[in-house]
Amino acid sequence: MNCPSCRAALAPGARFCENCGAQLGDAAAVAAPAATTVGGPFDDALGDAPISAPTRKPASALPDPPAPAGRRPCTECGGEVGPDLYCLECGTKAPSERDHFEEQPASWVAGVCDKAVRKNRNEDAMALLAGAEPGSRAVLIVMDGVSNSIDSDVASLAGARAAREVLRMPLPSGMGTPESREAAVRKVLANAAAAANTAIVAVTDPDSPNPASATFTAAVLEGNRITWANIGDSRSYWLPDAGTPLQLTVDDSVAQAQIAAGVARDVAENGPQAHAITKWLGRDSEDQTPTVGSLEVTESGWLLTCSDGLWNYASEPDALAAQVRAAGTTDPATLARALVAFANDSGGHDNITAALARVDVTGLGQNDQTPTPGGEPSDG
Protein backbone atom coordinates (compact mmCIF):
# COMPACT_ATOMS: atom_id res chain seq x y z
CA MET A 1 0.00 0.00 0.00
CA ASN A 2 1.32 3.42 -0.99
CA CYS A 3 0.49 6.93 0.25
CA PRO A 4 -2.03 8.61 -2.11
CA SER A 5 -0.18 11.94 -1.76
CA CYS A 6 3.50 11.05 -2.21
CA ARG A 7 3.35 7.34 -3.17
CA ALA A 8 5.72 6.33 -0.38
CA ALA A 9 5.33 2.81 1.01
CA LEU A 10 3.05 2.58 4.05
CA ALA A 11 3.26 0.37 7.11
CA PRO A 12 0.24 -1.87 7.74
CA GLY A 13 -2.44 -0.03 9.71
CA ALA A 14 -0.75 3.37 9.37
CA ARG A 15 -2.96 6.39 9.96
CA PHE A 16 -0.44 8.96 8.74
CA CYS A 17 2.24 8.80 6.06
CA GLU A 18 5.67 8.83 7.72
CA ASN A 19 7.14 10.45 4.59
CA CYS A 20 4.83 13.44 3.96
CA GLY A 21 2.48 13.43 6.95
CA ALA A 22 -0.70 12.95 4.89
CA GLN A 23 -3.68 11.56 6.76
CA LEU A 24 -4.83 8.15 5.64
CA GLY A 25 -8.25 6.58 5.66
CA ASP A 26 -10.52 7.46 8.55
CA ALA A 27 -7.82 9.49 10.30
CA ALA A 28 -9.00 12.59 8.43
CA ALA A 29 -12.11 12.52 10.56
CA VAL A 30 -9.97 13.28 13.61
CA ALA A 31 -8.81 16.57 12.18
CA ALA A 32 -11.83 17.82 10.22
CA PRO A 33 -14.88 19.15 12.05
CA ALA A 34 -18.20 17.58 11.13
CA ALA A 35 -20.55 19.59 8.92
CA THR A 36 -24.31 19.30 8.82
CA THR A 37 -26.91 20.53 6.39
CA VAL A 38 -29.73 22.79 7.53
CA GLY A 39 -32.67 23.38 5.26
CA GLY A 40 -30.94 23.09 1.91
CA PRO A 41 -28.12 21.64 -0.19
CA PHE A 42 -24.67 21.53 1.37
CA ASP A 43 -23.32 24.12 -1.05
CA ASP A 44 -26.12 26.67 -0.58
CA ALA A 45 -24.82 30.16 0.14
CA LEU A 46 -25.33 31.66 3.57
CA GLY A 47 -25.18 35.18 2.22
CA ASP A 48 -23.07 37.47 4.36
CA ALA A 49 -20.65 36.17 6.96
CA PRO A 50 -22.45 34.09 9.59
CA ILE A 51 -23.19 35.36 13.09
CA SER A 52 -21.17 32.46 14.44
CA ALA A 53 -19.60 29.31 13.02
CA PRO A 54 -21.82 28.14 10.11
CA THR A 55 -23.65 24.82 10.27
CA ARG A 56 -23.41 24.26 6.54
CA LYS A 57 -20.80 25.02 3.96
CA PRO A 58 -21.37 28.45 2.38
CA ALA A 59 -20.60 29.05 -1.26
CA SER A 60 -17.92 31.50 -0.16
CA ALA A 61 -15.96 28.79 1.66
CA LEU A 62 -12.46 28.49 0.28
CA PRO A 63 -11.86 25.61 -2.14
CA ASP A 64 -9.57 22.67 -1.58
CA PRO A 65 -5.92 23.38 -2.35
CA PRO A 66 -4.69 21.95 -5.65
CA ALA A 67 -3.94 18.25 -5.62
CA PRO A 68 -0.23 17.39 -5.43
CA ALA A 69 1.38 17.29 -8.85
CA GLY A 70 3.06 14.00 -8.01
CA ARG A 71 6.58 13.20 -6.95
CA ARG A 72 9.19 15.64 -8.15
CA PRO A 73 11.52 14.34 -10.86
CA CYS A 74 15.07 13.36 -10.03
CA THR A 75 17.23 16.45 -9.51
CA GLU A 76 20.22 14.70 -11.14
CA CYS A 77 18.77 13.35 -14.38
CA GLY A 78 15.09 14.36 -14.43
CA GLY A 79 13.98 10.74 -14.28
CA GLU A 80 11.15 9.17 -12.32
CA VAL A 81 11.62 8.77 -8.57
CA GLY A 82 10.21 5.57 -7.11
CA PRO A 83 8.29 5.09 -3.82
CA ASP A 84 11.58 4.28 -2.05
CA LEU A 85 12.88 7.76 -3.04
CA TYR A 86 15.51 6.39 -5.43
CA CYS A 87 15.56 7.44 -9.08
CA LEU A 88 14.46 4.58 -11.32
CA GLU A 89 16.91 5.68 -14.02
CA CYS A 90 20.13 6.80 -12.32
CA GLY A 91 19.65 5.46 -8.79
CA THR A 92 20.21 8.79 -7.02
CA LYS A 93 18.45 9.17 -3.67
CA ALA A 94 15.89 11.96 -3.88
CA PRO A 95 14.99 14.24 -0.96
CA SER A 96 11.80 13.36 0.87
CA GLU A 97 8.71 15.31 -0.10
CA ARG A 98 8.42 16.13 3.61
CA ASP A 99 11.91 17.69 3.56
CA HIS A 100 10.85 20.39 1.11
CA PHE A 101 7.38 21.15 -0.18
CA GLU A 102 5.59 24.09 -1.70
CA GLU A 103 1.94 25.12 -1.85
CA GLN A 104 0.28 27.69 -4.10
CA PRO A 105 -3.52 27.59 -3.76
CA ALA A 106 -3.90 30.75 -5.90
CA SER A 107 -1.74 33.02 -7.99
CA TRP A 108 -1.41 35.54 -5.14
CA VAL A 109 -0.73 33.12 -2.26
CA ALA A 110 2.14 30.65 -1.86
CA GLY A 111 4.44 29.08 0.68
CA VAL A 112 7.64 27.05 1.00
CA CYS A 113 8.48 24.66 3.84
CA ASP A 114 12.09 23.47 3.95
CA LYS A 115 14.22 21.19 6.13
CA ALA A 116 17.16 23.64 6.07
CA VAL A 117 20.78 22.73 5.47
CA ARG A 118 21.70 21.98 9.11
CA LYS A 119 18.71 19.85 10.13
CA ASN A 120 18.12 16.13 9.66
CA ARG A 121 14.35 16.30 9.24
CA ASN A 122 11.66 18.91 8.65
CA GLU A 123 9.43 19.46 11.69
CA ASP A 124 7.89 22.65 10.27
CA ALA A 125 4.52 22.47 8.53
CA MET A 126 2.15 24.78 6.69
CA ALA A 127 -1.36 24.63 5.28
CA LEU A 128 -2.74 27.29 2.94
CA LEU A 129 -6.09 28.23 1.39
CA ALA A 130 -7.02 31.07 -0.96
CA GLY A 131 -9.80 32.30 -3.19
CA ALA A 132 -9.02 32.61 -6.88
CA GLU A 133 -9.58 36.37 -6.96
CA PRO A 134 -6.46 38.23 -5.75
CA GLY A 135 -7.05 39.88 -2.41
CA SER A 136 -10.32 38.06 -1.76
CA ARG A 137 -9.64 35.71 1.14
CA ALA A 138 -6.65 33.67 2.25
CA VAL A 139 -5.64 31.47 5.18
CA LEU A 140 -1.97 30.97 6.11
CA ILE A 141 -1.09 28.48 8.86
CA VAL A 142 2.43 27.68 10.02
CA MET A 143 3.35 25.23 12.77
CA ASP A 144 6.83 24.39 14.06
CA GLY A 145 7.23 21.00 15.68
CA VAL A 146 9.34 21.12 18.85
CA SER A 147 12.53 19.28 17.97
CA ASN A 148 13.08 17.57 21.31
CA SER A 149 9.70 15.81 21.22
CA ILE A 150 8.86 12.58 19.39
CA ASP A 151 7.05 12.58 16.01
CA SER A 152 6.67 16.36 15.93
CA ASP A 153 7.16 16.31 12.16
CA VAL A 154 4.02 14.20 11.69
CA ALA A 155 2.11 16.08 14.38
CA SER A 156 2.80 19.58 13.06
CA LEU A 157 1.54 18.72 9.58
CA ALA A 158 -1.57 17.01 10.94
CA GLY A 159 -2.24 20.00 13.17
CA ALA A 160 -1.83 22.57 10.40
CA ARG A 161 -4.23 20.72 8.12
CA ALA A 162 -6.80 20.35 10.90
CA ALA A 163 -6.73 24.09 11.66
CA ARG A 164 -7.03 24.84 7.95
CA GLU A 165 -10.38 23.06 7.83
CA VAL A 166 -11.80 25.16 10.67
CA LEU A 167 -10.72 28.37 8.91
CA ARG A 168 -12.03 27.37 5.49
CA MET A 169 -15.29 29.22 6.26
CA PRO A 170 -15.57 33.04 6.35
CA LEU A 171 -14.92 34.53 9.77
CA PRO A 172 -18.16 35.34 11.63
CA SER A 173 -19.68 38.81 11.74
CA GLY A 174 -21.16 38.57 15.22
CA MET A 175 -24.34 40.41 16.22
CA GLY A 176 -23.51 43.70 14.53
CA THR A 177 -21.18 45.38 17.02
CA PRO A 178 -17.36 45.39 16.97
CA GLU A 179 -17.26 43.70 20.38
CA SER A 180 -19.59 40.93 19.22
CA ARG A 181 -17.58 40.32 16.08
CA GLU A 182 -14.30 40.20 17.99
CA ALA A 183 -15.72 37.67 20.43
CA ALA A 184 -17.06 35.48 17.62
CA VAL A 185 -13.78 35.64 15.72
CA ARG A 186 -11.75 34.79 18.83
CA LYS A 187 -13.96 31.73 19.30
CA VAL A 188 -13.34 30.50 15.74
CA LEU A 189 -9.58 31.00 16.03
CA ALA A 190 -9.60 29.21 19.37
CA ASN A 191 -11.47 26.38 17.66
CA ALA A 192 -8.77 26.24 14.98
CA ALA A 193 -6.06 25.94 17.62
CA ALA A 194 -8.10 23.29 19.44
CA ALA A 195 -8.51 21.29 16.22
CA ALA A 196 -4.75 21.46 15.67
CA ASN A 197 -4.19 20.27 19.22
CA THR A 198 -6.65 17.38 18.79
CA ALA A 199 -4.84 16.29 15.63
CA ILE A 200 -1.46 16.43 17.38
CA VAL A 201 -2.72 14.33 20.29
CA ALA A 202 -4.29 11.85 17.86
CA VAL A 203 -0.91 11.00 16.32
CA THR A 204 0.92 10.93 19.65
CA ASP A 205 1.76 7.63 21.28
CA PRO A 206 -0.23 7.72 24.55
CA ASP A 207 2.71 6.06 26.31
CA SER A 208 5.30 8.50 24.98
CA PRO A 209 7.35 10.14 27.75
CA ASN A 210 8.08 13.04 25.40
CA PRO A 211 4.87 13.69 23.41
CA ALA A 212 4.77 15.62 20.16
CA SER A 213 4.25 19.37 20.42
CA ALA A 214 4.26 22.38 18.11
CA THR A 215 3.88 26.14 17.86
CA PHE A 216 0.93 27.64 15.97
CA THR A 217 0.39 30.80 13.97
CA ALA A 218 -2.55 31.47 11.66
CA ALA A 219 -3.36 34.58 9.64
CA VAL A 220 -6.64 35.15 7.79
CA LEU A 221 -6.93 37.84 5.14
CA GLU A 222 -10.41 38.99 4.16
CA GLY A 223 -10.28 41.97 1.81
CA ASN A 224 -8.09 44.52 3.59
CA ARG A 225 -8.56 43.03 7.07
CA ILE A 226 -5.94 40.72 8.61
CA THR A 227 -6.85 38.60 11.62
CA TRP A 228 -4.25 36.46 13.33
CA ALA A 229 -3.75 34.02 16.17
CA ASN A 230 -0.61 32.49 17.66
CA ILE A 231 0.73 30.12 20.29
CA GLY A 232 4.50 29.88 20.71
CA ASP A 233 7.08 31.72 18.63
CA SER A 234 6.09 31.26 15.01
CA ARG A 235 5.10 34.68 13.69
CA SER A 236 2.90 36.72 11.37
CA TYR A 237 4.11 40.02 9.88
CA TRP A 238 2.58 42.81 7.79
CA LEU A 239 5.17 44.13 5.33
CA PRO A 240 3.78 47.05 3.28
CA ASP A 241 5.55 48.15 0.13
CA ALA A 242 6.15 51.68 1.42
CA GLY A 243 4.79 52.04 4.95
CA THR A 244 5.97 50.83 8.34
CA PRO A 245 6.45 47.04 8.64
CA LEU A 246 4.79 45.41 11.65
CA GLN A 247 5.24 42.21 13.61
CA LEU A 248 1.62 41.26 14.24
CA THR A 249 2.05 38.40 16.70
CA VAL A 250 3.67 38.45 20.13
CA ASP A 251 5.78 35.41 20.99
CA ASP A 252 5.03 33.12 23.91
CA SER A 253 8.67 32.72 24.86
CA VAL A 254 11.28 33.41 27.49
CA ALA A 255 12.90 35.93 25.12
CA GLN A 256 9.64 37.86 24.78
CA ALA A 257 9.24 37.93 28.56
CA GLN A 258 12.75 39.35 28.82
CA ILE A 259 11.98 41.98 26.19
CA ALA A 260 8.84 42.96 28.09
CA ALA A 261 11.02 43.34 31.20
CA GLY A 262 13.32 45.77 29.39
CA VAL A 263 16.05 43.54 27.94
CA ALA A 264 17.19 44.67 24.48
CA ARG A 265 15.62 42.61 21.70
CA ASP A 266 18.90 41.52 20.12
CA VAL A 267 20.21 40.40 23.52
CA ALA A 268 17.08 38.43 24.45
CA GLU A 269 16.77 36.77 21.04
CA ASN A 270 20.39 35.64 21.07
CA GLY A 271 20.57 34.47 24.67
CA PRO A 272 20.74 30.87 25.93
CA GLN A 273 16.93 30.65 26.25
CA ALA A 274 16.12 32.59 23.09
CA HIS A 275 13.86 29.86 21.71
CA ALA A 276 12.43 28.48 24.93
CA ILE A 277 8.67 28.74 24.44
CA THR A 278 6.16 29.19 27.25
CA LYS A 279 3.05 27.99 25.36
CA TRP A 280 2.62 25.24 22.76
CA LEU A 281 0.16 22.69 21.43
CA GLY A 282 0.32 19.01 22.31
CA ARG A 283 -0.71 16.49 24.93
CA ASP A 284 1.32 18.18 27.66
CA SER A 285 0.12 21.71 26.82
CA GLU A 286 -1.35 23.61 29.77
CA ASP A 287 -2.87 26.48 27.77
CA GLN A 288 -4.15 26.14 24.20
CA THR A 289 -5.76 29.59 24.00
CA PRO A 290 -4.21 31.67 21.20
CA THR A 291 -3.41 35.35 21.34
CA VAL A 292 -5.63 37.06 18.75
CA GLY A 293 -5.54 40.42 16.99
CA SER A 294 -6.57 42.21 13.81
CA LEU A 295 -5.46 44.98 11.49
CA GLU A 296 -7.08 46.97 8.68
CA VAL A 297 -4.47 47.57 5.98
CA THR A 298 -4.64 50.62 3.74
CA GLU A 299 -1.75 50.08 1.36
CA SER A 300 -0.30 47.31 -0.74
CA GLY A 301 2.15 44.83 0.68
CA TRP A 302 2.71 41.29 1.95
CA LEU A 303 1.15 39.24 4.71
CA LEU A 304 3.82 36.81 5.92
CA THR A 305 3.57 33.87 8.31
CA CYS A 306 6.81 32.12 9.15
CA SER A 307 8.69 29.90 11.55
CA ASP A 308 11.69 30.98 13.59
CA GLY A 309 13.92 29.32 11.00
CA LEU A 310 13.32 32.47 8.92
CA TRP A 311 13.02 35.22 11.51
CA ASN A 312 16.15 33.96 13.30
CA TYR A 313 18.06 35.91 10.66
CA ALA A 314 15.75 38.93 10.31
CA SER A 315 13.68 39.33 13.45
CA GLU A 316 12.92 43.03 13.18
CA PRO A 317 10.08 43.84 10.74
CA ASP A 318 12.36 46.30 8.91
CA ALA A 319 14.95 43.55 8.37
CA LEU A 320 12.37 41.19 6.87
CA ALA A 321 10.97 43.99 4.71
CA ALA A 322 14.48 44.60 3.41
CA GLN A 323 14.75 40.96 2.33
CA VAL A 324 11.39 41.22 0.57
CA ARG A 325 12.53 44.31 -1.31
CA ALA A 326 15.84 42.63 -2.18
CA ALA A 327 13.96 39.75 -3.83
CA GLY A 328 12.46 42.27 -6.28
CA THR A 329 9.32 40.29 -7.12
CA THR A 330 5.56 40.43 -6.67
CA ASP A 331 5.16 36.70 -7.25
CA PRO A 332 4.51 34.98 -3.90
CA ALA A 333 6.09 31.65 -4.85
CA THR A 334 9.27 33.32 -6.07
CA LEU A 335 9.41 35.47 -2.94
CA ALA A 336 8.85 32.51 -0.60
CA ARG A 337 11.71 30.62 -2.27
CA ALA A 338 13.93 33.70 -1.97
CA LEU A 339 13.22 34.05 1.76
CA VAL A 340 13.97 30.37 2.35
CA ALA A 341 17.18 30.69 0.34
CA PHE A 342 18.16 33.74 2.42
CA ALA A 343 17.68 31.75 5.65
CA ASN A 344 19.68 28.79 4.32
CA ASP A 345 22.44 31.08 3.09
CA SER A 346 22.51 32.71 6.52
CA GLY A 347 23.19 29.38 8.22
CA GLY A 348 20.04 27.28 7.89
CA HIS A 349 20.25 26.10 11.50
CA ASP A 350 16.50 25.41 11.82
CA ASN A 351 13.61 24.33 9.60
CA ILE A 352 12.33 27.23 7.49
CA THR A 353 8.77 28.07 6.47
CA ALA A 354 7.59 31.20 4.67
CA ALA A 355 3.96 31.61 3.56
CA LEU A 356 2.81 34.79 1.83
CA ALA A 357 -0.30 36.52 0.54
CA ARG A 358 -0.01 39.52 -1.76
CA VAL A 359 -2.28 42.42 -0.84
CA ASP A 360 -2.94 45.11 -3.46
CA VAL A 361 -4.96 48.00 -2.07
CA THR A 362 -5.93 50.86 -4.38
CA GLY A 363 -7.97 53.99 -3.85
CA LEU A 364 -7.40 54.16 -0.09
CA GLY A 365 -5.55 56.76 1.95
CA GLN A 366 -2.58 55.86 4.10
CA ASN A 367 -4.20 55.88 7.52
CA ASP A 368 -2.59 54.89 10.80
CA GLN A 369 -2.17 51.11 10.86
CA THR A 370 -2.65 50.06 14.46
CA PRO A 371 -3.46 46.51 15.53
CA THR A 372 -6.89 46.21 17.14
CA PRO A 373 -8.66 45.81 19.48
CA GLY A 374 -7.34 48.42 21.91
CA GLY A 375 -4.21 49.14 19.88
CA GLU A 376 -2.62 45.78 20.82
CA PRO A 377 -3.26 42.14 20.00
CA SER A 378 -5.91 40.82 22.36
CA ASP A 379 -5.62 37.72 24.51
CA GLY A 380 -8.08 35.14 23.22
DASULFEN-V451251 format. One record per backbone hydrogen bond with DSSP energy under -1.0 kcal/mol. NH is the residue of the N-H (numbers start at 0). CO is the residue of the C=O. E is the energy in kcal/mol with one decimal. If there is no record, write none. Layout:
nh=<NH:NH>
co=<CO:CO>
e=<E:E>
//
This chain:
nh=<2:6:9:13:16:20:23:26:27:28:29:31:35:43:60:61:73:77:81:84:86:87:90:93:100:102:108:109:110:111:112:113:114:117:124:126:128:130:135:137:138:139:140:141:142:144:145:148:149:154:155:156:157:158:159:160:161:162:163:164:165:166:172:180:181:182:183:184:185:186:187:188:189:190:191:192:193:194:195:196:197:198:199:200:201:202:203:207:213:214:215:216:217:218:219:220:221:222:224:225:226:227:228:229:230:234:236:237:238:240:245:247:248:251:253:256:257:258:259:260:261:262:267:268:270:273:275:277:280:284:290:291:292:293:294:296:300:301:302:303:304:305:306:309:310:311:312:319:320:321:322:323:324:325:326:334:335:336:337:338:339:340:341:342:343:344:345:346:347:351:353:354:355:356:357:358:366:371:375:377:379>
co=<7:2:0:10:21:16:14:23:24:25:26:27:54:40:57:167:78:73:85:81:91:79:86:84:112:110:105:355:102:353:100:351:98:347:142:140:138:136:132:220:128:218:126:216:124:122:212:145:209:150:151:152:153:154:155:156:157:158:159:160:161:162:49:176:177:178:179:180:181:182:183:184:185:186:187:188:189:190:191:192:193:194:195:196:197:198:200:204:280:143:230:141:228:139:226:137:224:135:221:294:219:292:217:290:215:305:303:245:301:299:237:235:235:231:275:252:253:254:255:256:258:257:263:264:267:270:272:251:213:281:229:377:227:371:225:223:358:238:356:236:354:234:352:306:306:307:309:315:316:317:318:319:320:321:322:330:331:332:333:334:335:336:337:338:339:340:341:343:342:113:111:304:109:302:107:300:364:293:372:291:289>
e=<-2.8:-1.8:-2.5:-2.0:-2.6:-1.8:-2.7:-2.0:-1.1:-1.6:-1.6:-2.2:-1.2:-1.9:-1.9:-2.2:-2.9:-1.6:-2.5:-2.2:-2.4:-3.2:-1.0:-3.9:-2.3:-2.1:-1.4:-2.1:-2.4:-2.2:-2.7:-3.4:-2.2:-2.2:-2.2:-1.8:-2.0:-2.5:-2.2:-2.2:-2.6:-2.6:-1.4:-2.6:-2.5:-2.7:-2.4:-1.7:-2.4:-2.3:-2.4:-1.2:-2.2:-2.7:-2.3:-2.0:-1.8:-2.3:-1.9:-1.3:-1.2:-1.8:-3.2:-2.4:-2.6:-2.0:-2.3:-2.9:-2.5:-1.8:-1.8:-2.5:-2.4:-2.1:-2.1:-2.1:-2.4:-2.5:-2.1:-2.4:-2.6:-2.2:-2.2:-2.6:-2.1:-1.0:-1.5:-2.3:-1.9:-2.0:-3.0:-2.0:-2.7:-2.5:-3.4:-2.6:-2.7:-1.8:-1.6:-3.2:-2.5:-2.6:-2.4:-1.6:-3.1:-2.4:-3.1:-2.6:-3.0:-2.8:-3.0:-2.0:-1.3:-2.1:-2.8:-1.8:-2.2:-2.4:-2.6:-1.1:-1.7:-2.5:-2.7:-2.7:-1.0:-1.6:-1.6:-1.9:-2.9:-1.9:-2.3:-3.0:-1.8:-2.6:-2.5:-3.2:-2.6:-2.1:-2.5:-2.5:-2.5:-2.7:-1.5:-1.8:-1.6:-2.0:-1.8:-1.9:-2.6:-1.9:-1.5:-2.1:-2.5:-2.3:-1.4:-2.4:-2.6:-2.2:-2.0:-2.4:-2.1:-2.6:-2.3:-2.0:-2.4:-2.9:-1.4:-1.3:-2.2:-2.6:-2.3:-2.7:-3.3:-2.0:-2.6:-3.0:-1.4:-3.3:-1.5:-2.5:-1.2>
//
